[in-house]
């Protein structure tokens, strides 16, 4: 029994040792390597080549609104959200976090 176990383990180690000789498929000669693929795809998708130099703003947006929001964010002067109770649920209203759900804990009759 001991001898067959030793032979099996040695056989497995020899088989696994043969795998070490295989080269990494990504560095193997003749394998495709992605070089500048993202840049090439971006150039193919851009309709106006000038957009690669600087972006194009939206014609229907108010830049002043965006600028003031970003300025408040950068200066740590963000406005707080208003208290909203459209759904009738106000913050802090409730039963103190205890679950409801019905009468006594007995079985249905």
Phi, psi and omega in degrees: 000312181298319183293319181292326177294318179296317179296319180296314180297316179296323178295318178295319178296321178294320180293318179290329178297329178292335179289336183294336182284347180285137180279154176298127184297339181277342179248003180292143180297137179091356179273138179297136178236132181286110177237119179060027183293317180298317179297317179296318179295319179297317179296325180289329183274337184282124181284314181255113183301337178295334179295342176287337180274317178207151185285174178245127180283158176281138183280344183256010180257154177263107182297327181298319180296316180294318182296317181293323178294316180294321178297316178297321179295315182290330180266009179057043180234047184287137178287144176279152179287144179290153175292123182244130178228036180299325182274357182085003179251115179259151177300135178087347180278141179145196186257028178077022177086002179274139181286142175260203172131009173136182183288195186318169185272019184276174179285153179292144181253000000 
